[in-house]
Amino acid sequence: MKVRKWLIAGIVAVQLLSSCEAVRISEISNYKDSEFVFGSNKTALLVGNDDISINEFTKTFSKKYKQKHDFVKQYDSLCAITLKQENIFGEIKHDKSFEFVSNDPLTFTQEQQKKVDSLFTNTKADYLIRISGHEITNSIQGSPGMPVAMSGGGGMRMSAGTQSESCIINSHFQIYDIKTRKKVLDFVSKGSGGVAFFAFEQAFVNAMNNSVKNSAVYLKTGKLKF
């Protein structure tokens, strides 16, 4: 009975966490002030790199991917499909040349600068979407069980807790206007997936899907909280 109550509490907590309105976008540049225009007549080039911080869910990550590149490839592919399905862009091409470009300006070589320049010079798309700085972490909600005294001097027992865990994936999006080379949007999209029945891998997948989905909502509406 105690196990059943614990499982029910966990399910309810996960449902509440997934359904409530929350801040899902951390805005670095203001959407309202941007010159970004989306639509099925707009095209984009999507690039990514292996800049990933794996702070939690390390076992789940190692089980799903042999190397960081595999995660980036899956995330970018899912993002390209989603943004096209949502008619944010009519066409999205995926370029892998940015994977080897460092985020650190101190190690940014002349050869890497040539690669960046070629993306703007040789691309006919309207926008360049750069996705980097992935962070995989977790969030603990609720409170754990507490020791309480049993009646009749029967010792101590643990009360039922309401603690639940979520996988969190934060991904950094930077969008540039190809013609002007001007950055028009800069934000971090947060995806969350609640852990139910110790299904850590499913929570990870949900967090990744939600990170992509939330970026699409933001690009369409400019909303930070939904």
C-alpha positions as CSV (number, residue, x, y, z in Angstrom):
1,M,0.0,0.0,0.0
2,K,2.8,2.4,0.9
3,V,4.5,1.7,-2.5
4,R,1.2,2.3,-4.3
5,K,0.7,5.6,-2.5
6,W,4.3,6.7,-3.4
7,L,3.8,5.8,-7.0
8,I,0.5,7.7,-7.2
9,A,2.2,10.8,-5.6
10,G,5.0,10.6,-8.1
11,I,2.6,10.4,-11.1
12,V,0.6,13.4,-9.8
13,A,3.7,15.4,-9.3
14,V,5.0,14.7,-12.8
15,Q,1.7,15.6,-14.3
16,L,1.5,18.9,-12.4
17,L,5.1,19.8,-13.4
18,S,4.5,19.1,-17.0
19,S,1.2,21.0,-17.2
20,C,1.8,24.1,-15.2
21,E,2.8,27.4,-16.8
22,A,6.5,28.1,-16.3
23,V,9.4,30.2,-17.7
24,R,10.8,28.1,-20.5
25,I,12.9,30.7,-22.3
26,S,15.8,32.7,-21.0
27,E,16.1,35.7,-23.3
28,I,19.5,37.2,-24.0
29,S,18.4,39.7,-26.6
30,N,14.8,41.1,-26.7
31,Y,12.4,39.4,-29.2
32,K,10.3,42.6,-29.5
33,D,13.3,44.6,-30.6
34,S,14.6,42.0,-33.1
35,E,14.2,42.1,-36.9
36,F,13.4,38.4,-37.0
37,V,10.6,37.5,-39.4
38,F,9.4,33.9,-39.7
39,G,7.3,32.2,-42.3
40,S,7.1,29.4,-44.9
41,N,8.8,31.7,-47.4
42,K,11.9,32.0,-45.1
43,T,14.9,29.7,-45.2
44,A,17.6,28.8,-42.7
45,L,20.9,27.1,-42.3
46,L,21.3,25.2,-39.0
47,V,24.7,24.6,-37.5
48,G,25.8,23.1,-34.1
49,N,28.8,22.0,-32.2
50,D,29.8,19.6,-29.4
51,D,29.7,22.2,-26.6
52,I,27.8,20.1,-24.0
53,S,27.9,20.2,-20.2
54,I,26.6,16.9,-18.7
55,N,26.0,17.7,-15.0
56,E,23.3,15.1,-14.3
57,F,21.8,12.1,-16.1
58,T,25.3,11.0,-17.0
59,K,24.5,7.3,-17.0
60,T,21.4,7.9,-19.2
61,F,23.5,10.0,-21.6
62,S,26.3,7.4,-21.8
63,K,23.7,4.7,-22.5
64,K,22.0,6.6,-25.3
65,Y,25.1,8.1,-27.0
66,K,28.6,6.9,-27.7
67,Q,29.9,10.5,-28.0
68,K,28.6,14.0,-27.7
69,H,28.4,14.4,-31.4
70,D,25.6,11.8,-31.5
71,F,23.4,13.9,-29.2
72,V,24.1,17.1,-31.2
73,K,23.2,15.4,-34.4
74,Q,19.9,14.1,-33.0
75,Y,19.0,17.4,-31.4
76,D,19.8,19.5,-34.5
77,S,17.9,17.0,-36.7
78,L,14.8,17.2,-34.5
79,C,15.0,21.0,-34.4
80,A,15.2,21.3,-38.2
81,I,12.1,19.0,-38.6
82,T,10.1,20.8,-35.9
83,L,10.8,24.4,-37.1
84,K,9.8,23.3,-40.6
85,Q,6.6,21.6,-39.5
86,E,5.6,24.7,-37.5
87,N,6.1,26.8,-40.6
88,I,8.7,28.9,-38.9
89,F,10.9,28.2,-41.9
90,G,9.9,26.8,-45.3
91,E,13.3,25.1,-45.7
92,I,16.1,24.3,-43.3
93,K,19.5,22.9,-44.3
94,H,21.8,21.3,-41.8
95,D,25.5,22.2,-42.0
96,K,28.1,20.4,-39.9
97,S,31.1,22.6,-40.5
98,F,30.5,24.7,-37.4
99,E,31.1,21.6,-35.2
100,F,34.8,22.3,-35.2
101,V,34.6,26.0,-34.5
102,S,35.5,26.9,-30.9
103,N,33.4,29.1,-28.6
104,D,36.5,30.4,-27.0
105,P,37.8,33.5,-28.8
106,L,41.3,32.8,-27.5
107,T,41.5,29.6,-29.5
108,F,39.6,30.8,-32.5
109,T,42.0,30.3,-35.4
110,Q,42.3,32.0,-38.8
111,E,41.2,28.7,-40.5
112,Q,38.0,28.7,-38.3
113,Q,37.3,32.3,-39.2
114,K,37.4,31.3,-42.8
115,K,34.8,28.6,-42.1
116,V,32.5,31.1,-40.4
117,D,32.9,33.6,-43.2
118,S,32.1,30.9,-45.8
119,L,28.8,30.2,-44.0
120,F,27.6,33.7,-44.6
121,T,29.2,34.2,-48.0
122,N,28.2,31.0,-49.7
123,T,24.8,30.5,-48.0
124,K,21.6,31.6,-49.8
125,A,19.4,31.2,-46.8
126,D,17.7,34.1,-44.9
127,Y,19.0,33.0,-41.5
128,L,21.8,31.2,-39.8
129,I,20.7,29.2,-36.7
130,R,23.5,28.3,-34.4
131,I,22.7,25.9,-31.5
132,S,25.4,25.4,-28.9
133,G,26.0,25.4,-25.1
134,H,23.8,22.4,-24.3
135,E,23.4,21.8,-20.6
136,I,22.0,18.6,-19.2
137,T,21.1,18.8,-15.5
138,N,18.2,18.0,-13.2
139,S,15.6,19.5,-10.9
140,I,14.3,18.2,-7.6
141,Q,10.8,19.2,-6.5
142,G,8.9,18.6,-3.3
143,S,10.2,17.3,0.0
144,P,11.6,13.9,1.0
145,G,10.1,11.6,3.6
146,M,10.8,12.6,7.2
147,P,11.4,10.3,10.2
148,V,8.5,10.3,12.6
149,A,7.9,8.5,15.9
150,M,5.5,5.6,15.9
151,S,2.7,5.4,18.5
152,G,3.2,3.2,21.5
153,G,6.9,3.6,21.5
154,G,7.3,1.5,18.4
155,G,10.4,3.3,17.2
156,M,10.7,5.5,14.1
157,R,9.3,5.3,10.6
158,M,9.7,7.4,7.4
159,S,6.7,9.5,6.4
160,A,5.7,9.5,2.7
161,G,7.6,12.2,0.8
162,T,6.4,14.1,-2.3
163,Q,9.8,14.5,-3.9
164,S,10.1,14.1,-7.7
165,E,12.9,14.6,-10.2
166,S,13.0,16.1,-13.7
167,C,15.6,16.0,-16.4
168,I,16.5,19.5,-17.7
169,I,18.1,20.3,-21.0
170,N,19.0,23.9,-21.8
171,S,20.1,24.8,-25.3
172,H,21.5,28.1,-26.5
173,F,20.1,29.5,-29.8
174,Q,21.7,32.3,-31.7
175,I,20.0,33.4,-35.0
176,Y,21.8,35.7,-37.5
177,D,20.5,37.5,-40.6
178,I,22.6,36.1,-43.4
179,K,22.7,39.3,-45.5
180,T,23.6,41.7,-42.8
181,R,25.5,39.2,-40.6
182,K,23.7,40.7,-37.7
183,K,22.5,38.6,-34.7
184,V,18.7,39.0,-34.5
185,L,17.9,36.6,-31.7
186,D,19.8,35.1,-28.7
187,F,18.1,32.9,-26.2
188,V,18.2,29.6,-24.2
189,S,15.4,27.1,-24.5
190,K,14.7,25.0,-21.4
191,G,13.2,21.6,-21.8
192,S,11.9,19.5,-18.8
193,G,10.9,15.9,-18.5
194,G,9.6,14.4,-15.3
195,V,10.9,11.0,-14.1
196,A,8.1,8.5,-13.5
197,F,8.6,4.9,-12.5
198,F,12.4,5.4,-12.6
199,A,12.1,5.9,-16.4
200,F,15.2,8.2,-16.6
201,E,15.7,7.6,-20.4
202,Q,12.1,8.6,-21.2
203,A,12.5,11.7,-19.0
204,F,15.7,12.6,-21.0
205,V,13.9,12.2,-24.3
206,N,11.0,14.3,-23.1
207,A,13.3,17.0,-21.9
208,M,15.1,17.1,-25.3
209,N,11.7,17.2,-27.2
210,N,10.4,20.0,-25.0
211,S,13.6,22.0,-25.4
212,V,13.1,22.0,-29.2
213,K,9.3,22.5,-28.9
214,N,9.7,25.5,-26.6
215,S,12.2,27.1,-29.0
216,A,9.5,26.9,-31.7
217,V,6.9,28.4,-29.5
218,Y,9.2,31.3,-28.7
219,L,10.1,31.9,-32.3
220,K,6.5,32.1,-33.2
221,T,5.2,34.1,-30.3
222,G,8.1,35.7,-28.4
223,K,6.6,34.3,-25.2
224,L,9.0,33.4,-22.3
225,K,6.4,31.8,-20.1
226,F,3.8,29.3,-21.3
